[in-house]
């Protein structure tokens, strides 16, 4: 290492120590529509009808987020995999385009260092995660390809089993049986190994409990649950049991508590009303199935949700913090974070979009969390996991 490199390294360490004195609010799951950066209504540079855009992030003090490349589960065949790749590439391109078009306001984050550096320069950060391993098909080399495009975590499955893992919610639409692989598939084991090797975080949100335990055991690196809650507080198949949270924490992972109403507080009347609304809106636009990133931004859907919110009040930010309290009591302060799932159904009373992010911080203070605790919850815990995943990959 040259003297110049040593000086640069020491400066980064010094800079990081200063930045870490501040809270970095890092939302680990933000969904985007398929026409992101194409439709003027979904231009993140303006005050848009999306829950997350640059002005809302600035107003609410949301420093960074994982913008998600979500692709819905489809058939496990060559045509399905090809289409999934096409849809994924479209979203990758849109996220990168955002950071290039608004480079004076937001930057692409490829490592935790980029998050700290952006904070120092008064810039927002956009990292990229993949939601649904369906996007790689049966071509494991696509992990390297998507990593080169900026992906730093991948949710192994979504609603419906795929070629990698069983889902926590089998798909009726795809005629799923209760299980497909009894956990992780043989291909999925190779996927986890390759993710460890290249430094991509393994995300166990959405996968079955059996698959999640297996993923934690198989992974040499800590794993994340990018958007899940505690099942002991809200008994929903998408949430994590105590045993699963304990296993996750034992390997140094983190559960990012999510502001998705039915995961925060189970209300089946509200849930089924939303499901019916989704079907109706999809039908209006000539689609067989409701796709959140496509239909949730339609006027018919947003107006329908307003009516549902009147009939069935939303859970609150304090309800979300109940999950954080529970997890902290169970495993400690170092293994919990926060995600919004904005754009994918996330919304709470007091946190309806990114502009209200500071309210979450204030409620954490009111609950009695110290500034250091809040730093960990809002960003340091997931940034630590990201660094450890990078470090382990570098050993290879």
C-alpha positions in Angstrom: 0.0 0.0 0.0 1.4 3.4 -1.0 1.6 6.4 1.3 -1.1 8.0 -0.7 -3.4 5.0 -0.2 -2.6 4.8 3.5 -3.5 8.5 3.9 -6.8 7.9 2.0 -7.6 4.9 4.1 -6.9 6.8 7.4 -9.0 9.7 6.2 -11.9 7.4 5.4 -11.6 5.9 8.9 -11.6 9.5 10.4 -14.5 10.5 8.2 -16.5 7.5 9.1 -16.1 8.2 12.8 -17.5 11.7 12.3 -20.4 10.5 10.2 -21.3 7.7 12.6 -21.9 10.3 15.3 -25.0 11.2 13.2 -28.0 9.0 12.7 -28.2 7.5 9.2 -31.8 6.7 8.3 -31.5 3.7 6.0 -34.8 2.1 4.7 -34.0 -1.4 3.6 -37.0 -1.9 1.3 -38.5 0.6 -1.2 -40.5 -0.7 -4.1 -40.6 1.1 -7.4 -43.2 1.0 -10.3 -42.3 -0.6 -13.6 -42.6 2.9 -15.3 -40.2 4.5 -12.8 -38.2 7.3 -14.5 -40.4 6.9 -17.6 -43.8 8.2 -16.5 -43.7 11.8 -15.4 -45.9 10.9 -12.5 -43.2 8.6 -11.3 -40.2 10.8 -11.7 -38.4 10.7 -8.3 -36.9 14.1 -8.9 -40.3 15.8 -8.4 -43.0 15.7 -5.8 -44.7 12.7 -7.2 -47.7 10.5 -6.2 -45.1 7.8 -5.1 -44.4 7.4 -1.4 -40.7 7.8 -1.9 -39.1 10.5 -4.1 -36.2 12.8 -3.6 -38.2 15.8 -2.2 -39.9 13.5 0.3 -36.6 11.9 1.4 -35.1 15.3 1.9 -38.1 16.6 3.8 -38.4 13.6 6.1 -34.7 13.0 6.7 -34.5 9.6 4.9 -30.9 9.4 4.1 -30.7 6.2 2.1 -32.7 3.3 0.9 -32.5 -0.1 -0.9 -34.6 0.5 -4.0 -35.9 -2.8 -5.0 -35.9 -4.7 -8.2 -39.1 -6.7 -7.7 -40.4 -9.2 -10.2 -43.6 -11.2 -9.5 -43.4 -15.0 -9.5 -44.3 -16.6 -12.8 -43.9 -20.1 -14.4 -40.7 -22.0 -13.7 -39.8 -22.4 -17.4 -37.5 -20.8 -20.0 -40.1 -18.3 -21.1 -40.9 -17.3 -17.5 -37.2 -16.9 -16.6 -36.5 -14.9 -19.7 -39.4 -12.5 -19.0 -38.3 -12.1 -15.3 -34.8 -11.1 -16.5 -36.2 -8.6 -18.9 -38.4 -7.0 -16.1 -35.5 -7.0 -13.7 -33.2 -5.2 -16.2 -35.8 -2.5 -16.7 -35.8 -1.7 -13.0 -32.1 -1.8 -12.7 -31.8 0.7 -15.5 -34.4 3.0 -13.9 -32.7 3.1 -10.5 -29.3 3.8 -12.1 -31.0 6.4 -14.3 -32.4 8.2 -11.2 -28.9 8.5 -9.7 -27.4 9.8 -13.0 -30.2 12.2 -13.7 -30.2 13.7 -10.2 -26.5 13.2 -9.3 -26.4 16.4 -7.4 -29.0 15.0 -5.0 -28.7 11.2 -4.9 -25.9 8.7 -5.5 -25.7 5.0 -6.2 -24.4 3.1 -3.2 -22.4 0.0 -4.0 -20.9 -0.4 -0.5 -21.4 0.9 3.1 -18.5 3.4 2.4 -20.7 5.0 -0.3 -23.5 5.6 2.3 -21.2 7.4 4.7 -19.5 9.4 2.0 -22.9 10.5 0.6 -24.0 11.6 4.1 -20.8 13.7 4.5 -21.5 15.3 1.1 -25.2 16.0 1.9 -26.3 13.5 -0.7 -29.0 10.8 -0.5 -28.1 7.2 -1.3 -29.8 4.6 -3.4 -28.6 1.0 -3.0 -30.2 -1.8 -4.9 -31.8 -5.0 -3.7 -33.5 -7.8 -5.7 -36.9 -9.1 -4.5 -37.4 -12.6 -5.8 -34.6 -15.0 -6.9 -36.9 -16.0 -9.8 -35.0 -13.2 -11.7 -31.9 -15.4 -12.1 -33.8 -18.4 -13.5 -31.5 -21.4 -13.6 -28.4 -19.4 -14.6 -26.3 -18.8 -11.5 -24.0 -16.5 -13.5 -26.8 -13.9 -13.4 -25.9 -13.3 -9.8 -22.6 -11.9 -10.9 -24.3 -10.0 -13.7 -26.9 -8.4 -11.3 -24.1 -7.7 -8.8 -22.3 -5.8 -11.6 -25.5 -3.7 -12.1 -25.5 -2.8 -8.4 -27.5 -5.5 -6.5 -26.3 -6.0 -3.0 -29.0 -8.3 -1.6 -31.5 -10.8 -3.0 -34.7 -12.1 -1.4 -34.6 -15.8 -2.3 -38.3 -16.1 -3.1 -41.6 -14.1 -3.0 -45.2 -15.2 -3.0 -45.1 -18.6 -4.6 -42.4 -21.2 -4.6 -39.5 -20.8 -7.1 -36.5 -22.7 -8.3 -34.5 -21.6 -5.2 -36.7 -21.9 -2.2 -40.1 -22.6 -0.8 -42.2 -19.5 -0.1 -43.9 -18.6 3.2 -47.1 -18.1 1.2 -47.7 -20.7 -1.6 -49.3 -19.2 -4.7 -52.9 -20.2 -5.4 -52.5 -18.5 -8.8 -49.6 -20.9 -9.7 -51.3 -23.9 -8.1 -48.6 -24.4 -5.5 -48.6 -27.2 -3.1 -47.7 -26.5 0.5 -44.1 -27.3 -0.2 -41.9 -27.8 -3.3 -38.4 -28.4 -2.0 -38.9 -28.9 1.8 -36.8 -25.8 2.2 -34.0 -24.7 -0.1 -33.5 -26.5 -3.4 -30.3 -28.1 -4.5 -29.9 -25.2 -6.9 -30.7 -22.8 -4.1 -27.8 -24.1 -2.1 -25.5 -23.2 -4.9 -27.1 -19.8 -5.1 -26.4 -19.1 -1.4 -22.8 -20.2 -1.8 -22.3 -17.9 -4.8 -24.0 -15.0 -3.1 -21.6 -15.4 -0.2 -18.6 -15.5 -2.6 -19.5 -12.3 -4.4 -20.7 -10.4 -1.4 -24.4 -10.3 -2.0 -26.6 -10.4 1.2 -29.0 -13.3 1.5 -32.5 -12.1 2.3 -34.9 -14.6 4.0 -38.0 -12.4 4.0 -40.9 -14.2 2.2 -39.4 -17.7 2.3 -40.8 -20.5 4.4 -39.6 -21.0 8.0 -38.0 -24.3 7.0 -36.2 -22.7 4.1 -35.1 -19.7 6.3 -33.5 -22.0 8.9 -31.7 -23.8 6.2 -30.5 -20.6 4.5 -29.1 -19.3 7.8 -27.3 -22.6 8.3 -25.9 -22.7 4.8 -24.7 -19.2 4.6 -21.2 -18.4 5.7 -22.2 -14.8 6.0 -24.9 -13.2 8.2 -28.3 -13.0 6.5 -31.0 -10.4 6.6 -34.7 -10.3 6.7 -35.2 -7.1 4.7 -38.8 -6.6 5.5 -40.5 -8.7 8.2 -41.9 -8.4 11.7 -42.1 -10.6 14.8 -44.6 -13.4 14.6 -45.1 -13.4 18.4 -46.6 -9.9 18.0 -48.5 -10.5 14.8 -49.1 -14.1 13.8 -48.7 -13.9 10.1 -46.8 -16.4 7.9 -44.6 -13.6 6.5 -43.3 -12.8 10.0 -40.4 -14.5 11.8 -40.8 -16.8 14.8 -38.8 -16.3 18.0 -36.6 -19.4 17.1 -36.0 -17.9 13.7 -35.0 -14.5 15.0 -32.7 -16.2 17.5 -31.1 -18.2 14.7 -30.7 -15.1 12.6 -29.1 -13.1 15.4 -26.8 -16.0 16.4 -25.1 -15.7 13.0 -24.9 -11.9 13.3 -27.9 -11.1 11.0 -30.6 -8.4 11.2 -34.4 -8.3 10.9 -35.7 -5.1 9.4 -39.1 -4.5 10.9 -41.5 -3.5 8.2 -44.3 -0.9 8.0 -46.6 -3.3 6.2 -50.0 -3.0 8.0 -51.0 -6.6 8.2 -47.5 -7.7 9.3 -47.5 -5.1 12.0 -51.0 -5.8 13.3 -53.0 -8.6 11.7 -56.5 -7.4 10.5 -57.9 -9.9 8.1 -61.0 -7.8 7.3 -58.8 -5.0 6.2 -56.5 -7.5 4.3 -59.3 -9.2 2.4 -60.8 -5.8 1.5 -57.5 -4.8 0.0 -57.2 -8.1 -1.9 -60.6 -7.6 -3.4 -59.8 -4.0 -4.4 -56.6 -5.2 -6.0 -58.5 -7.8 -8.1 -61.0 -5.1 -9.2 -58.3 -2.6 -10.2 -56.3 -5.3 -12.2 -59.5 -6.2 -14.0 -60.1 -2.6 -15.0 -56.8 -2.5 -16.7 -57.2 -5.8 -18.4 -54.8 -7.8 -16.2 -55.6 -11.2 -14.6 -53.6 -10.5 -11.4 -52.9 -7.6 -9.2 -49.2 -6.5 -9.4 -48.4 -3.9 -6.7 -45.7 -2.0 -8.6 -48.1 -1.7 -11.6 -51.6 -1.3 -10.1 -51.0 0.3 -6.6 -50.3 3.6 -8.2 -53.6 3.7 -10.2 -56.2 6.3 -9.1 -58.8 3.7 -8.6 -56.6 1.8 -6.2 -55.4 4.8 -4.2 -58.9 6.1 -3.8 -60.1 2.7 -2.8 -57.3 2.4 -0.1 -58.5 5.7 1.4 -61.9 4.3 1.9 -60.6 1.1 3.4 -58.4 3.1 5.8 -61.6 4.9 7.0 -63.3 1.5 7.7 -60.2 -0.2 9.1 -57.8 2.2 10.7 -54.1 1.7 10.0 -51.7 0.4 12.6 -49.5 3.2 14.0 -45.7 3.9 14.2 -46.0 2.9 17.9 -47.4 -0.5 16.8 -44.3 -0.9 14.6 -42.0 0.0 17.6 -43.7 -2.7 19.6 -42.1 -5.2 17.3 -38.7 -3.5 17.7 -39.1 -3.6 21.5 -39.9 -7.3 21.4 -36.9 -8.1 19.2 -34.6 -6.1 21.3 -35.8 -7.9 24.4 -35.4 -11.2 22.7 -31.9 -10.8 21.0 -30.6 -7.3 21.8 -30.2 -4.0 20.1 -27.7 -5.1 17.4 -30.0 -7.3 15.4 -33.0 -5.1 14.4 -33.6 -2.4 11.8 -36.4 -0.6 9.9 -38.0 -0.9 6.5 -41.0 0.8 4.9 -42.0 -1.3 2.0 -43.3 1.9 0.5 -44.5 1.3 -3.0 -45.3 -2.3 -2.1 -48.1 -1.8 0.5 -46.2 -0.3 3.4 -48.1 2.5 5.2 -48.7 3.4 8.8 -50.5 6.1 10.7 -47.7 8.6 11.2 -45.5 7.2 8.4 -47.5 7.4 5.2 -44.5 8.3 3.1 -40.8 9.2 3.2 -41.6 12.8 4.3 -42.7 11.5 7.7 -39.5 9.5 8.4 -38.4 11.9 11.2 -41.6 11.1 13.1 -40.4 7.4 13.4 -37.1 8.7 14.9 -39.0 10.9 17.4 -41.3 8.0 18.5 -38.2 5.9 19.1 -36.9 8.6 21.4 -40.2 8.8 23.1 -40.1 5.1 23.7 -36.8 5.6 25.6 -34.2 4.5 23.0 -30.9 6.3 23.3 -29.3 8.1 20.4 -26.8 5.3 20.0 -29.6 2.7 20.0 -31.4 4.7 17.3 -28.3 4.9 15.2 -28.1 1.1 15.3 -31.8 0.6 14.6 -31.9 3.1 11.7 -28.8 2.2 9.9 -25.7 0.9 11.7 -27.0 -2.7 12.2 -27.7 -3.4 8.5 -24.6 -1.5 7.5 -22.6 -3.7 9.8 -24.1 -6.8 8.2 -23.3 -5.5 4.7 -19.7 -4.8 5.7 -19.3 -8.3 7.2 -20.8 -9.9 4.0 -18.3 -7.9 1.9 -15.4 -8.9 4.2 -16.2 -12.6 4.0 -16.5 -12.4 0.2 -13.1 -10.7 0.1 -11.6 -13.7 1.9 -12.5 -15.8 -1.2 
